Amino acid sequence: MKAWLRHQKTALRSALLRLAGQPFATLLTAVAMGVAISLPAGLYLALDNLGRLAGNLPAQPEISLFIADDASTTQRSALAARLRQADIAQARHVDKDEALAQLSAAQDLADVTAGLPDNPLPDAWIVRPRDSSRAALIQLAGELGTLPGVAESHLDSQWAERLAAALSLGRMGVWLLAALFATALIAISGNAIRAQVLARRDEILVSRLIGATDRYTRRPFLYLGALQGLFGGLASIGVLAGAGWLLKAPVAQLAGLYGSAFHLAPLAPLEWGAVLSLPALFGWLGAWLSVSRALGQVSAH
């Protein structure tokens, strides 16, 4: 066990010395990897923040029923009775004075609404059906909209459903983009390692003559690929942190104009760990593929 750890330590030291001996090439490789990693990671972060913003919406779809101004007391009572039936999970009446007060408070329009001679808003019912399937919602909204005394019905979940579908499509795009860039990382690491293996061809041949195995020869290059991926992950974190710092103030200003306290949230610690560990894994894989092929070429020559 001690011998194995000593070999691992020696291989790691050798990889670090090789990187330190070529600082400019190491920096360029890290930057190239960092940019490649930051694109899918940044898109994932943007979708995560957009999903968090959409998460403030009601969890279940709702139907808004706007009562006609000339609706009679009988019609209003009949509508209330209909909304107490079994297919309605919850129905909440919103008086037009309450709605105007909420609008004034939410949008800071108190000065505007105070100057209105009459309240332009109608009385309304906010209805939450038991069956939230798309077909059932459309059917119920159409039925309630034709009841006497109802001026208009509106299914409030339509745009939220479209947003959820767009987020789902965006997440699928993130995974496809991440797969493409993972392939690119493997190729970048593999090419860099292959060049170093071929440059040390004579050294590798001498090592084999004195009994070095392919596993022993391969080990420093595997550490080299993993370290390149790790440095690429660090560069990606720097890119994402810089982008977040630049966008923080504009996003907060835009949210403030809409009366929202929304702010950009960074990646979670586990996600930061993935940004560091996955590039290291892909770098190791690229190094393993490349050095195995390169060692075969060295032996052939």
Phi, psi and omega in degrees: 000317180295322179295319179297314179297323179295321178294320178296318180296319179295318180294320179295318179297320179297319179294318179296321179294322178295320177293318180292332180285344178231067187297321183293314178296321178297319179295316180296318179295318179295319179295316179299315178294319182298318178295318180298321181286323186291335181294302177294326179293320178294320177295320177299317180295320178297317179293324178297318178292322177294321176295324176295323177293319178289339180292347176283354179284162177301140183291332182242149180292150181228153176245126178260125177249121181258124186276137177293145181297329182264015179295135181280168178297323179296317179295320178295320179293321179295321178294318179298321178294321178297324183283356175264006181283171191293335183279000179252120180282321182202140177222126182236126180275133179243109178293147184295329176292322176294319179297320179293321179295319178294319178296318180296321182286321184286322184255005179058048181248027183300320181293326181286312183291333179294334181271359180283134178292326180224160176281116183278352183275148178268163167295153184212160171240134173255114189247133176243109183286161175283321179267113184262013177292154185300314182296318181294322179296315180296318180296315181292319179297320178294320180294313181293330180290341180266359180291146178300135179094351179265121180278324183197147173239146183220126178273108190283353185268354188299307183290329177293322178294321178295320178295318179297320178295320178295320177296320178296318177295320179297320179296321176297320177298323178299316181294321177295317179295321179296322178295320179295316181287332174296319175298320178297320178298318179298320180292318180298312180295319182297318180294319180296319181289320182298320179298321181288325178296313181293327178292336181254028184303312182296319179298320180292320179297318178296318179299321179293324180297331181262012171104008179289133178275165177297325179297318179294319180291324184286330191304312181298325180289327176295317176297323180297315178296318179296320179293322176298317177296321179297316178294326175296321176297320177297319177296322178296319177298321177298319179296314181294320179295319178295317178296319178296321179294320180291325184270347186301309182293313178299321179293317178297321179294317179295317179296322178297327179294335178261010178070029182246150177262019182297141176215155180293132178255137179283176176294151176288159180306321179295323179289323174299319178299322178293322178298329179275317189280321182296315175299323176297320178295316180293323175298318177297318181294317177298320178295318181297315180296315185290314184290328177295317179291318182294322179296325176295321178293320177299318181293324182292329180269000000 
